[in-house]
């Protein structure tokens, strides 16, 4: 039995745990390492998985999912270094930490997979990107993809592109939340009650996302289908372009990429 160990059971760790349980993993196949006893008790009650020590996790599991906060990874690796062997697979969902950071602290030959998920993992609609380290083989990448598929979509890219991925999809949900927030405010400005405005915008966003996902059509074509000559939509688009919204978005995502690079250099 290939037992999984999840180190860190915060929001993302729990999202992965929840997805794995829904995908058919039994409680006997998953253990967690969680420092807070109250949190561990909550997860035991909700998912029937038990909390163990780091040493017990490594002894019983072959796949080790690191979901602790980035600032806690170094301390965790210090405790795991004497225990982890090349027979293990380390899957890191700790944001910004390169595979070489793990490889330098673990035994030579330990396969490491770096993953950039995002918060829609909480509703099984994550976009996760996996990248293999120096010792990761096809079987390791495939195993990491299988772990993540229950909580959303998975793509594979070179690790050199992970900073761009962080800026696009890792931070991406925040951009949409920001836009939805502004549109709800616009609805209020136009006299629509907040709850109604929120309902209108959220459903419009959901429908638009589904069209983008299922239509297989370029977003320009979908936008043009809504944009009648001399109509309301083209008037709005003109204002967005006049205020430089497209350029601002490009600059924002580039800034997020640059910050991701800076953070990665700390490790």
C-alpha positions as CSV (number, residue, x, y, z in Angstrom):
1,X,0.0,0.0,0.0
2,X,1.4,3.4,-1.0
3,X,0.6,5.5,2.0
4,X,0.7,9.3,1.6
5,X,1.9,11.7,4.2
6,X,0.7,15.3,4.2
7,X,3.0,17.7,6.1
8,X,0.9,20.7,7.1
9,X,-2.9,20.5,7.2
10,X,-3.8,24.1,6.7
11,X,-6.3,25.2,3.9
12,X,-4.3,23.8,1.0
13,X,-3.3,20.7,2.9
14,X,-6.9,20.0,3.8
15,X,-8.0,20.7,0.3
16,X,-5.6,18.0,-1.0
17,X,-6.7,15.7,1.8
18,X,-10.4,16.2,1.0
19,X,-9.8,15.7,-2.7
20,X,-7.9,12.5,-2.1
21,X,-10.6,11.1,0.1
22,X,-13.3,11.9,-2.4
23,X,-11.1,10.2,-5.1
24,X,-11.2,7.0,-3.2
25,X,-8.2,7.0,-0.9
26,X,-9.0,5.3,2.3
27,X,-8.0,6.7,5.7
28,X,-5.4,3.9,6.0
29,X,-3.6,5.3,3.0
30,X,-3.2,8.8,4.3
31,X,-1.4,10.2,7.4
32,X,-1.0,13.8,8.3
33,X,1.7,15.7,10.2
34,X,0.1,18.6,12.0
35,X,1.6,20.5,14.9
36,X,-1.6,21.8,16.4
37,X,-3.5,19.1,18.4
38,X,-6.9,20.7,18.0
39,X,-6.5,20.9,14.2
40,X,-5.3,17.2,14.1
41,X,-8.4,16.2,16.1
42,X,-10.7,18.1,13.8
43,X,-9.2,16.3,10.7
44,X,-9.4,12.9,12.4
45,X,-13.1,13.5,13.1
46,X,-13.8,14.8,9.6
47,X,-11.7,12.6,7.4
48,X,-10.8,9.7,9.7
49,X,-7.0,10.2,9.1
50,X,-4.6,10.1,12.0
51,X,-1.8,12.5,12.8
52,X,1.7,11.1,13.3
53,X,5.2,12.4,13.9
54,X,7.5,13.3,11.0
55,X,9.6,10.2,11.6
56,X,6.5,8.0,11.6
57,X,5.2,9.6,8.4
58,X,8.5,8.9,6.6
59,X,8.6,5.4,7.9
60,X,5.1,4.5,6.6
61,X,4.7,6.7,3.5
62,X,6.5,6.7,0.2
63,X,4.9,9.9,-1.1
64,X,5.5,13.0,1.1
65,X,3.5,16.1,0.4
66,X,5.0,19.3,1.8
67,X,2.2,21.8,2.4
68,X,3.7,23.8,5.3
69,X,4.3,27.5,5.1
70,X,7.4,28.4,3.1
71,X,9.1,29.8,6.1
72,X,8.7,26.4,7.9
73,X,10.1,24.2,5.1
74,X,13.8,24.6,6.2
75,X,13.1,23.3,9.8
76,X,11.0,20.5,8.4
77,X,13.7,19.4,6.0
78,X,16.3,19.4,8.8
79,X,14.1,16.8,10.7
80,X,13.5,14.8,7.5
81,X,16.9,14.8,6.0
82,X,18.3,11.7,7.9
83,X,15.1,9.7,7.1
84,X,14.1,10.4,3.5
85,X,15.6,8.1,0.8
86,X,15.5,8.0,-3.0
87,X,12.7,5.5,-2.6
88,X,10.5,8.4,-1.4
89,X,8.8,11.0,-3.6
90,X,8.7,14.6,-2.2
91,X,5.9,16.7,-3.6
92,X,6.2,20.4,-2.6
93,X,3.2,22.7,-2.7
94,X,5.0,25.3,-0.6
95,X,5.0,28.5,-2.8
96,X,8.2,29.8,-4.3
97,X,10.6,27.2,-3.1
98,X,12.7,25.6,-5.9
99,X,13.4,21.9,-6.1
100,X,17.2,22.6,-5.7
101,X,16.5,23.8,-2.1
102,X,15.1,20.4,-1.2
103,X,17.7,18.5,-3.1
104,X,20.5,20.3,-1.3
105,X,19.1,19.3,2.1
106,X,18.0,15.7,1.3
107,X,20.0,12.6,0.4
108,X,21.4,12.5,-3.1
109,X,18.9,11.0,-5.6
110,X,15.6,11.9,-3.8
111,X,13.0,12.8,-6.4
112,X,11.3,16.2,-5.8
113,X,8.3,17.6,-7.7
114,X,7.4,21.3,-7.4
115,X,3.8,22.2,-7.6
116,X,2.1,25.6,-8.0
117,X,-1.6,25.1,-7.2
118,X,-4.2,27.8,-6.4
119,X,-6.9,28.3,-3.9
120,X,-9.8,27.0,-6.1
121,X,-8.5,23.6,-4.9
122,X,-10.9,24.2,-2.1
123,X,-13.8,23.7,-4.5
124,X,-12.0,21.1,-6.7
125,X,-11.4,23.6,-9.5
126,X,-7.6,24.2,-9.0
127,X,-5.1,24.9,-11.7
128,X,-2.0,23.1,-10.7
129,X,1.3,23.1,-12.6
130,X,4.0,20.5,-11.8
131,X,7.7,20.6,-12.5
132,X,10.3,17.9,-11.9
133,X,13.6,18.4,-10.1
134,X,16.9,16.9,-11.1
135,X,16.0,13.3,-10.0
136,X,12.4,13.2,-10.9
137,X,11.5,10.7,-13.6
138,X,8.3,10.3,-15.7
139,X,6.8,7.9,-13.1
140,X,7.3,10.6,-10.4
141,X,5.6,13.3,-12.5
142,X,2.7,11.0,-13.3
143,X,2.3,10.2,-9.6
144,X,2.2,13.9,-8.7
145,X,-0.4,14.6,-11.4
146,X,-2.6,11.7,-10.2
147,X,-2.5,13.2,-6.7
148,X,-3.6,16.6,-7.9
149,X,-6.3,15.7,-10.4
150,X,-9.0,15.2,-7.8
151,X,-8.8,18.9,-6.9
152,X,-8.7,20.3,-10.5
153,X,-6.8,20.5,-13.7
154,X,-3.0,19.8,-13.9
155,X,-0.4,20.9,-16.4
156,X,3.3,20.1,-16.7
157,X,5.9,22.8,-17.3
158,X,9.7,23.3,-16.8
159,X,10.5,24.7,-13.4
160,X,12.0,27.8,-15.1
161,X,8.4,28.8,-15.9
162,X,7.1,28.5,-12.4
163,X,7.5,32.2,-11.5
164,X,5.4,33.0,-14.5
165,X,2.9,30.4,-13.5
166,X,2.7,31.9,-10.0
167,X,1.9,35.3,-11.5
168,X,-0.7,33.9,-13.8
169,X,-2.6,31.2,-12.1
170,X,-1.2,31.1,-8.5
171,X,-2.2,34.7,-7.9
172,X,-4.8,34.6,-10.7
173,X,-7.9,34.1,-8.6
174,X,-7.1,37.3,-6.7
175,X,-7.3,39.3,-10.0
176,X,-10.8,37.9,-10.7
177,X,-11.9,38.6,-7.1
178,X,-10.7,42.2,-7.5
179,X,-12.5,42.6,-10.8
180,X,-15.7,41.1,-9.3
181,X,-15.5,43.4,-6.3
182,X,-15.2,46.5,-8.6
183,X,-18.2,45.3,-10.7
184,X,-20.3,44.8,-7.6
185,X,-19.4,48.3,-6.5
186,X,-20.5,49.6,-10.0
187,X,-23.8,47.8,-9.6
188,X,-24.4,49.6,-6.2
189,X,-23.4,52.9,-7.9
190,X,-26.1,52.2,-10.5
191,X,-28.7,51.6,-7.8
192,X,-28.8,47.8,-7.6
193,X,-28.8,46.3,-4.1
194,X,-25.5,44.7,-3.1
195,X,-26.8,41.1,-2.8
196,X,-28.4,41.3,-6.2
197,X,-25.4,42.9,-7.8
198,X,-23.2,40.2,-6.4
199,X,-25.6,37.5,-7.7
200,X,-25.6,39.1,-11.2
201,X,-21.8,39.3,-11.4
202,X,-20.9,36.0,-9.8
203,X,-23.2,34.1,-12.1
204,X,-22.0,36.1,-15.1
205,X,-18.4,35.2,-14.2
206,X,-19.3,31.5,-13.7
207,X,-21.1,31.4,-17.1
208,X,-18.3,33.2,-18.9
209,X,-15.7,30.8,-17.4
210,X,-17.7,27.8,-18.5
211,X,-18.0,29.2,-22.0
212,X,-14.3,29.8,-22.1
213,X,-13.6,26.3,-20.9
214,X,-16.1,24.4,-23.1
215,X,-16.4,26.5,-26.3
216,X,-12.9,26.0,-27.5
217,X,-13.1,29.6,-28.8
218,X,-10.6,32.4,-28.5
219,X,-11.8,35.0,-25.9
220,X,-11.7,37.7,-28.5
221,X,-14.4,35.9,-30.5
222,X,-16.6,35.4,-27.4
223,X,-16.2,39.1,-26.5
224,X,-17.1,40.2,-30.0
225,X,-20.2,38.1,-29.9
226,X,-21.5,40.3,-27.0
227,X,-20.3,43.5,-28.6
228,X,-22.9,44.9,-31.0
229,X,-22.0,47.9,-33.2
230,X,-22.9,51.2,-31.4
231,X,-24.2,49.2,-28.4
232,X,-23.6,49.3,-24.6
233,X,-20.7,46.8,-24.5
234,X,-18.5,48.6,-27.0
235,X,-19.0,51.8,-25.0
236,X,-17.8,50.0,-21.9
237,X,-14.8,48.5,-23.7
238,X,-13.8,51.9,-25.0
239,X,-13.7,53.2,-21.4
240,X,-11.6,50.2,-20.3
241,X,-9.1,50.8,-23.1
242,X,-9.1,54.5,-22.5
243,X,-8.2,53.9,-18.8
244,X,-5.4,51.5,-19.8
245,X,-6.9,48.4,-18.1
246,X,-5.2,46.0,-20.5
247,X,-1.8,47.6,-19.9
248,X,-2.3,47.7,-16.2
249,X,-3.1,44.0,-16.1
250,X,0.0,43.2,-18.1
251,X,2.1,45.3,-15.7
252,X,0.5,43.7,-12.7
253,X,1.2,40.2,-13.8
254,X,4.7,41.1,-14.7
255,X,5.2,42.6,-11.2
256,X,3.9,39.4,-9.6
257,X,6.4,37.4,-11.7
258,X,9.2,39.6,-10.6
259,X,8.2,39.3,-6.9
260,X,8.1,35.5,-7.3
261,X,11.6,35.6,-8.6
262,X,12.7,37.7,-5.7
263,X,11.1,35.4,-3.1
264,X,12.6,32.3,-4.8
265,X,16.1,33.8,-4.4
266,X,15.7,33.6,-0.6
267,X,16.0,29.8,-0.8
